[in-house]
Amino acid sequence: MATADFIQPQILQEEFVQCSNCSHVSNKDKSNDRTISKIDFPKQEIIVEKKKFFLNESETMRQIRIRSLSHWPHFTPSIESMTSAGWFSCNVDDRVICIYCNTICHQWTIKDDPIDVHRTLAPQCPFVLSNLLVNSNSSQVINDILNEKFEPSCPEMAEISRREATFSNANWSENAPNIESLVRAGFFFAGIKDSVTCFYCKGSLHKWGPKDNPIIEHARWFPHCTYAKHLCGNELYEKIQTSLKQRTLTKNKIDKDELARLVKARLDLPIVERLRVQYSLTIIKRCIEDQLKTKNDDFQSDVDLSMACSILKKQIDIIQGSLDNIIIPSKRQPIDNSSQPIKNSLGDCVICLNEEKQLACMPCGHLCACVPCGYALRSCPICRQKVQSFMKITS
């Protein structure tokens, strides 16, 4: 194997807003059609403002949602997209919940759009009505846009022929991957034994085995390399990163006896005593246990623990012992056949004429090259405009 070198309100009626964590109900101020609901968490107050179908979520609540998703098991859909869509993690695999409409989903796939899922399943959700009303025509054809500037770490090695030339004097081992596969994966010879370096991220790998796949090893060791991600494609990239996360979690798993000791110690905290007014000790204990098992760390604040208890109670009330009450997005979303890409309709790369076109030059938008050839471009071969970034297109 290669080695690297270095909760919230529920709408009861049109006139009321209720806190999901207490019995407080606020009347709507008819003079300005506005309601202010105060949700009292331990030592911290979160204010949620509702104006007709307007939900102004506080920054505190958004940060709690981000922290809840810190160990999200997928790269696609990303943590950022799940956060923007209003989902909170339930600390159970990839199960998530919207605390504003009580929709629960799990078993996400790389083709699921978190915003579209939320909007389709709960069109009257306050979060959807307030934040997700803009019509986004998500396409399965366009799956990745580089917002960063196109800046290879070693631009002189961006061309395939130049990377290939670095191996000309190398005494390359027959037990290592062949030179062609290494060059395609973005590597050039570093001049020492079997060490190679990526032209884009400058990550280096060595100690190659005969069964190592350069593309997979590249994405495994350097997951933030955009070239490696584009070369893999979303599906393979997702499998690589998910497998890596699972191995890391297994390695850092807390011993059963140690976990019991840690949970018991935390049950003596003052926040636990305050939460017992609203939640059973079983729920509080389960939340602490799940947090330690999943993230190997404590909740960042008392508010995070309070939210976790609220989410767990919602799950128990909604699921009622049946997993059928949890929605699988891919099985519930309508399939629009008109948006399905046509196989082999993109044409051949204009550079090598062998592989399929996959990269569109930005900002001009011309689809012209495969991933290996495209990253060597400085200007669009069609209009000669300078390339600032790429858009990945798949057939």
Phi and psi in degrees as a GROMACS rama.xvg file:
@    title "Ramachandran Plot"
@    xaxis  label "Phi"
@    yaxis  label "Psi"
@TYPE xy
-65.1361  152.04  ALA-2
-127.129  141.437  THR-3
-81.4172  150.497  ALA-4
-79.9817  -37.3299  ASP-5
-153.526  -166.815  GLN-8
-75.8163  143.891  PRO-9
-109.401  135.454  GLN-10
-82.1692  114.011  ILE-11
-86.3852  -52.6024  LEU-12
-140.567  178.809  GLN-13
-65.0359  -23.3668  GLU-14
-97.6555  -1.23597  GLU-15
-133.018  155.989  PHE-16
-131.596  132.422  VAL-17
-120.531  140.342  GLN-18
-77.8962  133.673  CYS-19
-77.1924  -12.3612  SER-20
-106.224  0.278308  ASN-21
-153.55  -174.454  CYS-22
-98.4244  8.77154  SER-23
-71.588  128.42  HIS-24
-124.605  130.139  VAL-25
-105.047  136.702  SER-26
-77.252  148.048  ASN-27
-76.3741  134.923  LYS-28
-77.3017  103.951  ASP-29
-71.1645  -17.8812  LYS-30
-67.245  -35.3251  SER-31
-126.696  15.1146  ASN-32
54.5006  48.2223  ASP-33
-143.176  141.094  ARG-34
-129.132  135.271  THR-35
-113.799  118.849  ILE-36
-108.615  130.907  SER-37
-104.74  126.332  LYS-38
-108.161  112.159  ILE-39
-90.8941  103.251  ASP-40
-94.9963  162.096  PHE-41
-55.4648  123.402  PRO-42
62.9044  9.14537  LYS-43
-153.463  140.649  GLN-44
-113.993  130.064  GLU-45
-113.643  125.349  ILE-46
-106.069  126.262  ILE-47
-116.864  125.077  VAL-48
-106.066  129.922  GLU-49
-121.623  125.332  LYS-50
-127.903  104.384  LYS-51
54.6192  -113.245  LYS-52
-102.338  38.3932  PHE-53
-113.949  124.746  PHE-54
-118.956  114.732  LEU-55
-100.395  93.6311  ASN-56
-75.8989  133.34  GLU-57
-70.3644  158.397  SER-58
-64.3928  -32.7915  GLU-59
-60.0621  -44.9778  THR-60
-66.5088  -38.9743  MET-61
-63.6386  -39.9088  ARG-62
-67.0839  -36.1295  GLN-63
-62.5675  -40.8817  ILE-64
-63.6656  -42.8033  ARG-65
-61.4202  -44.8424  ILE-66
-66.2457  -34.7922  ARG-67
-64.0202  -27.3602  SER-68
-97.5209  11.4299  LEU-69
-59.8564  -27.2069  SER-70
-113.098  34.2603  HIS-71
-56.9434  127.541  TRP-72
-76.7201  -8.92013  PRO-73
-110.453  152.702  HIS-74
-92.0187  -29.4012  PHE-75
-136.651  116.421  THR-76
-63.9166  147.149  PRO-77
-82.3364  165.367  SER-78
-59.0935  -40.9066  ILE-79
-61.7425  -43.2566  GLU-80
-69.896  -35.6454  SER-81
-66.9159  -40.071  MET-82
-63.8529  -47.3385  THR-83
-62.3836  -29.9523  SER-84
-82.767  -4.98577  ALA-85
93.0069  11.0406  GLY-86
-86.5136  140.635  TRP-87
-107.813  142.777  PHE-88
-75.1489  144.087  SER-89
-96.6408  2.95706  CYS-90
62.9491  24.7989  ASN-91
-130.286  102.662  VAL-92
49.3628  -125.402  ASP-93
-108.111  28.5164  ASP-94
-76.009  133.711  ARG-95
-133.804  162.3  VAL-96
-141.542  147.065  ILE-97
-99.1888  119.973  CYS-98
-75.5633  -8.83894  ILE-99
-92.5883  -24.9013  TYR-100
-126.691  -3.01124  CYS-101
64.3974  24.3885  ASN-102
-80.4524  131.753  THR-103
-119.492  132.423  ILE-104
-133.494  155.228  CYS-105
-155.326  -179.335  HIS-106
57.9048  55.7063  GLN-107
-75.3403  147.153  TRP-108
-119.211  167.951  THR-109
-67.2819  -15.6199  ILE-110
-89.4972  -7.12071  LYS-111
-80.6137  129.427  ASP-112
-98.7451  111.288  ASP-113
-54.8608  -36.8633  PRO-114
-69.3607  -47.0195  ILE-115
-62.5129  -39.0944  ASP-116
-60.6155  -49.2312  VAL-117
-62.9591  -44.7369  HIS-118
-66.6876  -35.119  ARG-119
-74.782  -42.6634  THR-120
-79.0148  -30.2323  LEU-121
-138.088  68.9486  ALA-122
-63.074  -21.2571  PRO-123
-98.8599  7.11118  GLN-124
-62.6152  133.538  CYS-125
-55.0106  -37.4591  PRO-126
-67.4179  -42.1421  PHE-127
-62.9108  -47.7628  VAL-128
-64.5546  -29.378  LEU-129
-91.8628  -29.3565  SER-130
-123.342  -21.1674  ASN-131
-119.642  23.5938  LEU-132
-78.8255  -20.2272  LEU-133
-63.8836  127.876  VAL-134
-74.7488  113.486  ASN-135
-111.249  113.139  SER-136
-79.7333  80.6159  ASN-137
-66.268  134.117  SER-138
-119.765  139.559  SER-139
-76.5113  -10.9312  GLN-140
-76.9058  -47.5075  VAL-141
-91.1334  116.487  ILE-142
-122.876  -1.73016  ASN-143
-160.821  127.815  ASP-144
-123.57  130.083  ILE-145
-82.7776  115.098  LEU-146
-86.4923  -19.5619  ASN-147
-81.7984  159.535  GLU-148
-71.1038  150.904  LYS-149
-79.1284  99.2123  PHE-150
-136.566  87.5429  GLU-151
-64.0673  143.341  PRO-152
-67.4521  -33.668  SER-153
-126.262  76.0394  CYS-154
-59.3844  -26.5603  PRO-155
-68.311  -14.6124  GLU-156
-107.343  13.7799  MET-157
-68.7725  -30.2485  ALA-158
-78.1961  136.402  GLU-159
-57.8334  -43.0747  ILE-160
-62.5329  -35.5874  SER-161
-70.943  -38.7928  ARG-162
-65.3774  -40.5781  ARG-163
-63.2555  -37.1935  GLU-164
-65  -25.835  ALA-165
-68.6698  -17.7559  THR-166
-90.9865  -1.45996  PHE-167
-60.5556  -35.7886  SER-168
-105.713  11.3963  ASN-169
-84.5262  136.525  ALA-170
-86.8753  74.593  ASN-171
-75.5733  131.813  TRP-172
-71.0184  143.039  SER-173
-72.8919  -16.71  GLU-174
-84.9  -6.34971  ASN-175
-97.2763  163.462  ALA-176
-56.7628  151.822  PRO-177
-69.1423  157.644  ASN-178
-60.4735  -39.6943  ILE-179
-59.0559  -43.2988  GLU-180
-69.3687  -34.5655  SER-181
-68.0507  -43.1662  LEU-182
-63.4999  -43.2148  VAL-183
-63.5929  -32.8566  ARG-184
-76.5416  0.150248  ALA-185
100.324  5.23156  GLY-186
-95.8793  149.963  PHE-187
-127.809  157.327  PHE-188
-69.3795  130.549  PHE-189
-88.0127  -5.49752  ALA-190
92.3359  -0.737891  GLY-191
-127.794  119.274  ILE-192
45.436  -120.204  LYS-193
-111.161  27.9332  ASP-194
-80.5206  132.46  SER-195
-129.527  156.952  VAL-196
-131.297  141.267  THR-197
-80.237  133.304  CYS-198
-67.7196  -23.8903  PHE-199
-93.5941  -52.2988  TYR-200
-98.5227  -10.5255  CYS-201
66.9496  17.8233  LYS-202
-75.3518  140.665  GLY-203
-116.362  142.982  SER-204
-130.751  149.618  LEU-205
-151.478  -173.895  HIS-206
56.6082  53.4286  LYS-207
-73.7207  145.014  TRP-208
-104.59  161.073  GLY-209
-64.1125  -23.8469  PRO-210
-101.592  4.87157  LYS-211
-70.405  136.655  ASP-212
-100.528  114.517  ASN-213
-55.0959  -38.9814  PRO-214
-66.8122  -44.8987  ILE-215
-64.9904  -44.694  ILE-216
-64.0219  -37.04  GLU-217
-60.4564  -49.7589  HIS-218
-69.6746  -30.7943  ALA-219
-71.1351  -45.0154  ARG-220
-83.8474  -28.9318  TRP-221
-129.97  71.1684  PHE-222
-64.2983  -18.2793  PRO-223
-93.6475  2.45956  HIS-224
-73.4096  116.653  CYS-225
-66.0238  -35.8017  THR-226
-62.0067  -46.0569  TYR-227
-62.7118  -40.4686  ALA-228
-64.8776  -44.0281  LYS-229
-65.5864  -37.9971  HIS-230
-67.3123  -39.2206  LEU-231
-68.0658  -42.1814  CYS-232
86.847  156.252  GLY-233
-59.1357  -42.8091  ASN-234
-65.3566  -49.8074  GLU-235
-66.422  -41.4962  LEU-236
-60.1271  -42.6168  TYR-237
-61.2069  -44.0229  GLU-238
-62.3976  -42.6286  LYS-239
-62.4857  -49.1897  ILE-240
-70.8684  -36.9124  GLN-241
-64.128  -43.0454  THR-242
-61.3828  -40.7806  SER-243
-65.6639  -41.5272  LEU-244
-63.9185  -41.1741  LYS-245
-63.829  -40.3199  GLN-246
-65.5005  -38.4788  ARG-247
-66.2305  -42.7882  THR-248
-64.422  -40.2361  LEU-249
-63.5245  -41.0856  THR-250
-64.9674  -36.9377  LYS-251
-95.3666  10.8858  ASN-252
-62.747  134.392  LYS-253
-81.2799  137.689  ILE-254
-60.1222  144.503  ASP-255
-56.953  -46.2095  LYS-256
-66.5707  -38.8677  ASP-257
-65.5593  -39.5805  GLU-258
-62.3305  -44.37  LEU-259
-60.7387  -40.0717  ALA-260
-66.019  -42.837  ARG-261
-65.8473  -41.0114  LEU-262
-65.3464  -45.051  VAL-263
-58.7565  -41.472  LYS-264
-64.086  -35.5008  ALA-265
-78.9387  -17.2652  ARG-266
-71.521  -10.714  LEU-267
-91.0577  -0.811547  ASP-268
-69.7344  147.498  LEU-269
-57.2757  -35.1813  PRO-270
-61.6911  -33.4596  ILE-271
-65.0702  -41.8529  VAL-272
-62.3912  -39.9359  GLU-273
-69.9879  -37.8697  ARG-274
-70.2106  -22.936  LEU-275
-66.8843  -13.6272  ARG-276
-67.3871  -32.41  VAL-277
-105.922  -29.8096  GLN-278
-128.372  153.043  TYR-279
-71.4829  157.202  SER-280
-62.8118  -30.9068  LEU-281
-61.4093  -43.4166  THR-282
-66.3912  -45.9052  ILE-283
-61.5819  -45.0216  ILE-284
-62.4287  -42.4559  LYS-285
-63.0585  -39.7424  ARG-286
-64.7747  -43.7462  CYS-287
-64.3027  -42.32  ILE-288
-63.3847  -46.3065  GLU-289
-62.4293  -39.4909  ASP-290
-63.0391  -44.6374  GLN-291
-69.097  -38.866  LEU-292
-69.3879  -43.2806  LYS-293
-78.6075  -41.5343  THR-294
-116.754  -5.22267  LYS-295
54.0794  36.8938  ASN-296
-159.062  161.179  ASP-297
-80.0828  164.953  ASP-298
-63.8581  143.241  PHE-299
-68.1496  -31.2445  GLN-300
-147.743  167.573  SER-301
-62.561  -32.4545  ASP-302
-65.0308  -37.7548  VAL-303
-62.7959  -41.5345  ASP-304
-66.4727  -41.941  LEU-305
-60.5895  -42.0835  SER-306
-65.4001  -39.9828  MET-307
-61.3663  -40.2072  ALA-308
-64.8919  -41.8817  CYS-309
-62.5511  -43.0193  SER-310
-64.719  -42.9047  ILE-311
-63.9553  -42.2083  LEU-312
-63.1621  -40.2737  LYS-313
-60.7325  -43.4314  LYS-314
-58.8561  -46.5604  GLN-315
-60.8098  -43.6131  ILE-316
-67.8347  -38.2751  ASP-317
-81.0015  -46.3058  ILE-318
-71.7004  -40.6928  ILE-319
50.5544  44.0828  GLN-320
79.5285  -1.0972  GLY-321
-118.711  119.513  SER-322
-67.9234  -12.3202  LEU-323
-65.3443  -18.2367  ASP-324
-83.5769  -1.17134  ASN-325
-100.706  129.082  ILE-326
-85.5262  135.753  ILE-327
-99.2691  109.879  ILE-328
-51.2111  -44.2749  PRO-329
-66.1019  -19.919  SER-330
-96.5244  -7.78017  LYS-331
-111.788  -21.8518  ARG-332
-78.2107  137.702  GLN-333
-66.457  141.467  PRO-334
-96.6244  122.741  ILE-335
-100.692  100.443  ASP-336
-64.0737  -21.9289  ASN-337
-68.6826  -20.6216  SER-338
-94.038  -2.07134  SER-339
-70.9967  130.279  GLN-340
-68.8048  150.825  PRO-341
-90.8252  127.687  ILE-342
-57.8032  134.313  LYS-343
57.4949  36.1381  ASN-344
-100.017  -2.80744  SER-345
-87.0053  -19.7676  LEU-346
88.9486  171.142  GLY-347
-85.3352  151.923  ASP-348
-55.9592  132.637  CYS-349
-75.0804  -9.91198  VAL-350
-91.5556  -57.7337  ILE-351
-96.3337  -19.7753  CYS-352
61.8661  14.2598  LEU-353
-109.976  -50.2693  ASN-354
-93.3476  164.269  GLU-355
-77.0026  147.008  GLU-356
-61.5037  133.699  LYS-357
-137.748  -17.0653  GLN-358
-113.707  130.13  LEU-359
-103.462  130.808  ALA-360
-72.1818  138.683  CYS-361
-118.655  139.053  MET-362
-94.847  -1.13999  PRO-363
-69.9559  -30.8849  CYS-364
86.9807  5.81829  GLY-365
-73.8465  123.986  HIS-366
-83.5561  117.088  LEU-367
-142.608  -23.1414  CYS-368
-139.742  160.193  ALA-369
-77.5269  173.415  CYS-370
-63.5747  -51.4309  VAL-371
-59.107  -41.9794  PRO-372
-74.569  -38.7939  CYS-373
-60.1569  -38.1833  GLY-374
-71.5785  -8.43517  TYR-375
-90.5385  -8.2237  ALA-376
-79.5401  141.193  LEU-377
-109.768  -23.2665  ARG-378
-139.412  154.358  SER-379
-64.8938  127.618  CYS-380
-69.2258  -11.0669  PRO-381
-93.8299  -48.8891  ILE-382
-113.197  -6.2979  CYS-383
69.6363  12.8026  ARG-384
-75.2364  145.143  GLN-385
-62.1249  135.549  LYS-386
-83.2537  122.677  VAL-387
-102.279  -29.7797  GLN-388
-164.973  178.299  SER-389
-125.641  152.518  PHE-390
-114.316  126.154  MET-391
-83.6656  127.405  LYS-392
-119.867  135.707  ILE-393
-123.733  149.97  THR-394
